[in-house]
Amino acid sequence: MIHTHTECHKRAWLDKIAISMAAVCAVHCLLMPVLIVLLPIFATSFFVHKDFHLWMLFLVFPTTGMAIFMGCRKHKDKLVAIFSFMGLSILILAVIHERTQFAQQSSVDSCSTVCAHCTGSITEASLHAGAWINVLGGLFLACGHIRNYRLCRNARCQHKH
């Protein structure tokens, strides 16, 4: 099967977008509490909305699915599929964990629409674990996409830089 340059470029574009989203998630989870302290304007942005991780999951899931499916069809590398599946599974678990924590917080503060972790309004260790779970999921996804990108590139499918 011969792959055109356009098809290869689409695959590269999807992997690059997915890697970027994983980086945004990691930066968000690790730095948002610090940014809010240093620059309080972030406390009013969509980055601290209680649904931010859910929105990101809705973007990450189809992007990862398409990029990995198209790449694995070409190179058939099981490690790419395993990394991607693990990353998506961990991110789904993180969103479930976060939604459970938010439901408990909502019963106390029914008007809140901000993520308790991002604003630092709850200091429970289990809530902060959500940030690390998200970062772990993002790392698995990034590993899967980076490997997918490299394998596609090496399989006579030269991606544009």
C-alpha positions as CSV (number, residue, x, y, z in Angstrom):
1,M,0.0,0.0,0.0
2,I,1.5,3.3,-1.0
3,H,0.8,6.3,1.2
4,T,0.7,9.8,-0.2
5,H,2.6,12.7,1.3
6,T,-0.7,14.3,2.2
7,E,-1.9,11.3,4.2
8,C,1.4,11.1,6.0
9,H,1.3,14.8,6.8
10,K,-2.2,14.4,8.3
11,R,-0.9,11.7,10.6
12,A,2.0,13.8,11.7
13,W,-0.3,16.8,12.3
14,L,-2.6,14.6,14.5
15,D,0.4,13.3,16.5
16,K,1.8,16.8,17.0
17,I,-1.6,18.2,18.1
18,A,-2.0,15.3,20.6
19,I,1.5,15.7,22.0
20,S,0.8,19.4,22.4
21,M,-2.5,18.7,24.3
22,A,-0.6,16.3,26.6
23,A,1.9,19.1,27.3
24,V,-0.9,21.6,28.0
25,C,-2.5,19.1,30.4
26,A,0.8,18.5,32.3
27,V,1.5,22.2,32.5
28,H,-2.1,22.9,33.6
29,C,-2.1,20.3,36.3
30,L,1.3,21.1,37.7
31,L,1.5,24.9,37.4
32,M,-2.1,26.2,37.6
33,P,-2.0,26.4,41.5
34,V,1.2,28.4,41.3
35,L,0.0,30.6,38.5
36,I,-3.1,31.5,40.4
37,V,-1.0,32.6,43.3
38,L,1.4,34.6,41.1
39,L,-1.2,35.9,38.6
40,P,-4.7,35.9,40.2
41,I,-6.3,36.7,36.8
42,F,-5.9,33.0,36.0
43,A,-8.5,32.2,38.7
44,T,-11.2,33.7,36.4
45,S,-10.1,31.8,33.2
46,F,-11.6,28.7,31.7
47,F,-8.4,26.8,32.8
48,V,-9.8,26.5,36.3
49,H,-13.4,25.6,35.3
50,K,-14.5,22.3,36.9
51,D,-15.1,20.8,33.4
52,F,-11.7,21.7,31.9
53,H,-10.3,18.2,32.2
54,L,-13.5,16.8,30.7
55,W,-13.3,19.2,27.7
56,M,-9.6,18.2,27.2
57,L,-10.6,14.5,27.3
58,F,-13.2,15.2,24.5
59,L,-10.4,16.7,22.4
60,V,-7.8,14.2,23.3
61,F,-9.9,11.0,22.7
62,P,-10.7,11.5,19.0
63,T,-7.3,13.0,18.2
64,T,-5.5,10.1,19.8
65,G,-7.8,7.6,18.3
66,M,-7.4,8.8,14.7
67,A,-3.6,9.3,14.9
68,I,-2.9,6.0,16.6
69,F,-5.3,4.0,14.4
70,M,-3.9,5.4,11.2
71,G,-0.3,4.9,12.4
72,C,-0.8,1.4,13.8
73,R,-2.4,0.4,10.5
74,K,0.8,1.3,8.8
75,H,3.5,0.1,11.3
76,K,1.5,-2.3,13.5
77,D,3.5,-1.5,16.6
78,K,1.8,-2.9,19.7
79,L,3.7,-0.6,22.1
80,V,2.1,2.5,20.5
81,A,-1.3,1.0,21.1
82,I,-0.5,0.0,24.7
83,F,0.9,3.4,25.6
84,S,-2.1,5.1,24.0
85,F,-4.6,2.8,25.7
86,M,-2.9,3.2,29.1
87,G,-2.8,7.0,28.7
88,L,-6.5,7.3,27.7
89,S,-7.5,4.9,30.5
90,I,-5.6,6.8,33.1
91,L,-7.1,10.1,31.9
92,I,-10.6,8.7,32.0
93,L,-9.9,7.5,35.6
94,A,-8.6,10.9,36.5
95,V,-11.7,12.6,35.2
96,I,-13.9,10.2,37.1
97,H,-11.8,10.8,40.2
98,E,-12.1,14.6,39.7
99,R,-15.8,14.5,39.1
100,T,-16.3,12.4,42.3
101,Q,-14.2,14.9,44.3
102,F,-16.1,17.8,42.7
103,A,-19.5,16.2,43.6
104,Q,-18.4,16.0,47.2
105,Q,-17.2,19.7,47.1
106,S,-20.5,20.7,45.4
107,S,-22.5,19.4,48.3
108,V,-20.7,21.9,50.5
109,D,-20.5,24.8,48.0
110,S,-23.3,24.5,45.5
111,C,-22.3,27.7,43.6
112,S,-18.8,26.7,42.8
113,T,-17.8,26.1,39.1
114,V,-14.0,26.0,39.6
115,C,-11.7,23.1,40.0
116,A,-10.8,22.7,43.6
117,H,-7.3,21.5,42.7
118,C,-6.6,24.3,40.4
119,T,-7.6,27.0,42.9
120,G,-6.1,25.2,45.9
121,S,-9.4,25.5,47.8
122,I,-9.2,21.9,49.0
123,T,-6.0,20.5,50.4
124,E,-6.9,16.8,50.6
125,A,-4.1,14.5,49.4
126,S,-6.6,12.6,47.2
127,L,-7.6,15.7,45.3
128,H,-3.9,16.6,44.6
129,A,-3.5,13.0,43.4
130,G,-5.8,13.9,40.5
131,A,-3.1,16.2,39.1
132,W,-0.5,13.5,39.2
133,I,-2.9,11.0,37.7
134,N,-3.5,13.4,34.8
135,V,0.2,14.0,34.3
136,L,0.9,10.2,34.3
137,G,-1.9,9.7,31.7
138,G,-0.5,12.6,29.6
139,L,3.0,11.0,29.7
140,F,1.7,7.7,28.5
141,L,-0.1,9.4,25.7
142,A,2.9,11.6,24.8
143,C,5.1,8.4,24.7
144,G,2.6,6.7,22.4
145,H,2.3,9.7,20.1
146,I,6.0,10.3,19.9
147,R,6.7,6.6,19.1
148,N,3.8,6.6,16.6
149,Y,5.3,9.8,14.9
150,R,8.8,8.3,14.7
151,L,7.6,4.9,13.4
152,C,5.4,6.5,10.7
153,R,8.3,8.7,9.7
154,N,10.7,5.7,9.5
155,A,8.2,3.6,7.5
156,R,8.7,5.4,4.2
157,C,6.3,8.0,5.3
158,Q,8.3,11.2,5.7
159,H,6.5,13.7,7.9
160,K,7.0,17.4,7.4
161,H,8.8,19.1,10.2
